[in-house]
Amino acid sequence: MDAKEFRELSTDELDQKLRDLRDDLFKLKLRASVTQLENPSRIRQLRREIARGMTVLRELARKQASPATEQAQ
């Protein structure tokens, strides 16, 4: 998923997507500890998708906090 696709989601949908990605990563790491994975690069892909999602979430939080600080000045 691209950052552009993450930006199209609402905050609640983004939170849910991040939870799902983290859950998938956990399951994949657990499987990797037991057996050899068919696609070990998937772990890296999931980590990067989580990072992209968290970046977009932080951007949204800063946008929401920004108008409050502008009004205070």
Biotite code that builds the C-alpha atoms (Angstrom):
import biotite.structure as struc

atoms = struc.array([
    struc.Atom([0.000, 0.000, 0.000], chain_id="A", res_id=1, res_name="MET", atom_name="CA", element="C"),
    struc.Atom([1.318, 3.423, -0.924], chain_id="A", res_id=2, res_name="ASP", atom_name="CA", element="C"),
    struc.Atom([1.237, 6.453, 1.345], chain_id="A", res_id=3, res_name="ALA", atom_name="CA", element="C"),
    struc.Atom([-1.298, 7.923, -1.087], chain_id="A", res_id=4, res_name="LYS", atom_name="CA", element="C"),
    struc.Atom([-3.664, 5.037, -0.353], chain_id="A", res_id=5, res_name="GLU", atom_name="CA", element="C"),
    struc.Atom([-3.142, 5.464, 3.395], chain_id="A", res_id=6, res_name="PHE", atom_name="CA", element="C"),
    struc.Atom([-4.019, 9.169, 3.108], chain_id="A", res_id=7, res_name="ARG", atom_name="CA", element="C"),
    struc.Atom([-7.367, 8.277, 1.544], chain_id="A", res_id=8, res_name="GLU", atom_name="CA", element="C"),
    struc.Atom([-8.412, 6.355, 4.678], chain_id="A", res_id=9, res_name="LEU", atom_name="CA", element="C"),
    struc.Atom([-10.124, 7.909, 7.682], chain_id="A", res_id=10, res_name="SER", atom_name="CA", element="C"),
    struc.Atom([-8.352, 7.868, 11.039], chain_id="A", res_id=11, res_name="THR", atom_name="CA", element="C"),
    struc.Atom([-10.401, 4.912, 12.276], chain_id="A", res_id=12, res_name="ASP", atom_name="CA", element="C"),
    struc.Atom([-9.820, 2.950, 9.086], chain_id="A", res_id=13, res_name="GLU", atom_name="CA", element="C"),
    struc.Atom([-6.108, 3.748, 9.287], chain_id="A", res_id=14, res_name="LEU", atom_name="CA", element="C"),
    struc.Atom([-5.935, 2.515, 12.885], chain_id="A", res_id=15, res_name="ASP", atom_name="CA", element="C"),
    struc.Atom([-7.690, -0.711, 11.889], chain_id="A", res_id=16, res_name="GLN", atom_name="CA", element="C"),
    struc.Atom([-5.392, -1.201, 8.884], chain_id="A", res_id=17, res_name="LYS", atom_name="CA", element="C"),
    struc.Atom([-2.314, -0.739, 11.077], chain_id="A", res_id=18, res_name="LEU", atom_name="CA", element="C"),
    struc.Atom([-3.662, -3.258, 13.598], chain_id="A", res_id=19, res_name="ARG", atom_name="CA", element="C"),
    struc.Atom([-4.227, -5.759, 10.782], chain_id="A", res_id=20, res_name="ASP", atom_name="CA", element="C"),
    struc.Atom([-0.731, -5.200, 9.370], chain_id="A", res_id=21, res_name="LEU", atom_name="CA", element="C"),
    struc.Atom([0.865, -5.641, 12.798], chain_id="A", res_id=22, res_name="ARG", atom_name="CA", element="C"),
    struc.Atom([-1.130, -8.818, 13.335], chain_id="A", res_id=23, res_name="ASP", atom_name="CA", element="C"),
    struc.Atom([-0.005, -10.155, 9.948], chain_id="A", res_id=24, res_name="ASP", atom_name="CA", element="C"),
    struc.Atom([3.606, -9.297, 10.777], chain_id="A", res_id=25, res_name="LEU", atom_name="CA", element="C"),
    struc.Atom([3.372, -11.077, 14.122], chain_id="A", res_id=26, res_name="PHE", atom_name="CA", element="C"),
    struc.Atom([1.938, -14.209, 12.501], chain_id="A", res_id=27, res_name="LYS", atom_name="CA", element="C"),
    struc.Atom([4.550, -14.145, 9.768], chain_id="A", res_id=28, res_name="LEU", atom_name="CA", element="C"),
    struc.Atom([7.416, -13.813, 12.261], chain_id="A", res_id=29, res_name="LYS", atom_name="CA", element="C"),
    struc.Atom([5.967, -16.653, 14.291], chain_id="A", res_id=30, res_name="LEU", atom_name="CA", element="C"),
    struc.Atom([5.774, -18.846, 11.182], chain_id="A", res_id=31, res_name="ARG", atom_name="CA", element="C"),
    struc.Atom([9.333, -17.853, 10.250], chain_id="A", res_id=32, res_name="ALA", atom_name="CA", element="C"),
    struc.Atom([10.599, -19.035, 13.608], chain_id="A", res_id=33, res_name="SER", atom_name="CA", element="C"),
    struc.Atom([9.119, -22.488, 13.033], chain_id="A", res_id=34, res_name="VAL", atom_name="CA", element="C"),
    struc.Atom([9.529, -23.087, 9.302], chain_id="A", res_id=35, res_name="THR", atom_name="CA", element="C"),
    struc.Atom([11.144, -21.566, 6.267], chain_id="A", res_id=36, res_name="GLN", atom_name="CA", element="C"),
    struc.Atom([8.988, -18.957, 4.555], chain_id="A", res_id=37, res_name="LEU", atom_name="CA", element="C"),
    struc.Atom([8.145, -19.031, 0.863], chain_id="A", res_id=38, res_name="GLU", atom_name="CA", element="C"),
    struc.Atom([8.512, -15.250, 0.655], chain_id="A", res_id=39, res_name="ASN", atom_name="CA", element="C"),
    struc.Atom([10.759, -13.937, 3.456], chain_id="A", res_id=40, res_name="PRO", atom_name="CA", element="C"),
    struc.Atom([10.796, -10.448, 1.918], chain_id="A", res_id=41, res_name="SER", atom_name="CA", element="C"),
    struc.Atom([7.137, -10.129, 2.974], chain_id="A", res_id=42, res_name="ARG", atom_name="CA", element="C"),
    struc.Atom([8.347, -9.344, 6.516], chain_id="A", res_id=43, res_name="ILE", atom_name="CA", element="C"),
    struc.Atom([10.242, -6.350, 5.203], chain_id="A", res_id=44, res_name="ARG", atom_name="CA", element="C"),
    struc.Atom([7.271, -5.235, 3.104], chain_id="A", res_id=45, res_name="GLN", atom_name="CA", element="C"),
    struc.Atom([4.952, -5.374, 6.109], chain_id="A", res_id=46, res_name="LEU", atom_name="CA", element="C"),
    struc.Atom([7.365, -3.392, 8.283], chain_id="A", res_id=47, res_name="ARG", atom_name="CA", element="C"),
    struc.Atom([7.574, -0.694, 5.633], chain_id="A", res_id=48, res_name="ARG", atom_name="CA", element="C"),
    struc.Atom([3.803, -0.556, 5.179], chain_id="A", res_id=49, res_name="GLU", atom_name="CA", element="C"),
    struc.Atom([3.395, -0.149, 8.938], chain_id="A", res_id=50, res_name="ILE", atom_name="CA", element="C"),
    struc.Atom([5.940, 2.669, 8.906], chain_id="A", res_id=51, res_name="ALA", atom_name="CA", element="C"),
    struc.Atom([4.116, 4.403, 6.032], chain_id="A", res_id=52, res_name="ARG", atom_name="CA", element="C"),
    struc.Atom([0.807, 4.106, 7.853], chain_id="A", res_id=53, res_name="GLY", atom_name="CA", element="C"),
    struc.Atom([2.262, 5.465, 11.075], chain_id="A", res_id=54, res_name="MET", atom_name="CA", element="C"),
    struc.Atom([3.783, 8.384, 9.157], chain_id="A", res_id=55, res_name="THR", atom_name="CA", element="C"),
    struc.Atom([0.409, 9.288, 7.648], chain_id="A", res_id=56, res_name="VAL", atom_name="CA", element="C"),
    struc.Atom([-1.239, 8.926, 11.066], chain_id="A", res_id=57, res_name="LEU", atom_name="CA", element="C"),
    struc.Atom([1.310, 11.317, 12.559], chain_id="A", res_id=58, res_name="ARG", atom_name="CA", element="C"),
    struc.Atom([0.722, 13.779, 9.708], chain_id="A", res_id=59, res_name="GLU", atom_name="CA", element="C"),
    struc.Atom([-3.009, 13.720, 10.455], chain_id="A", res_id=60, res_name="LEU", atom_name="CA", element="C"),
    struc.Atom([-2.372, 14.281, 14.154], chain_id="A", res_id=61, res_name="ALA", atom_name="CA", element="C"),
    struc.Atom([-0.099, 17.247, 13.419], chain_id="A", res_id=62, res_name="ARG", atom_name="CA", element="C"),
    struc.Atom([-2.694, 18.773, 11.083], chain_id="A", res_id=63, res_name="LYS", atom_name="CA", element="C"),
    struc.Atom([-5.347, 18.511, 13.777], chain_id="A", res_id=64, res_name="GLN", atom_name="CA", element="C"),
    struc.Atom([-3.032, 20.031, 16.400], chain_id="A", res_id=65, res_name="ALA", atom_name="CA", element="C"),
    struc.Atom([-1.759, 22.753, 14.095], chain_id="A", res_id=66, res_name="SER", atom_name="CA", element="C"),
    struc.Atom([-4.924, 24.909, 13.942], chain_id="A", res_id=67, res_name="PRO", atom_name="CA", element="C"),
    struc.Atom([-5.111, 24.957, 17.737], chain_id="A", res_id=68, res_name="ALA", atom_name="CA", element="C"),
    struc.Atom([-1.600, 26.354, 18.037], chain_id="A", res_id=69, res_name="THR", atom_name="CA", element="C"),
    struc.Atom([-2.258, 28.927, 15.310], chain_id="A", res_id=70, res_name="GLU", atom_name="CA", element="C"),
    struc.Atom([-5.316, 30.246, 17.163], chain_id="A", res_id=71, res_name="GLN", atom_name="CA", element="C"),
    struc.Atom([-3.347, 30.573, 20.393], chain_id="A", res_id=72, res_name="ALA", atom_name="CA", element="C"),
    struc.Atom([-0.844, 32.917, 18.777], chain_id="A", res_id=73, res_name="GLN", atom_name="CA", element="C"),
])
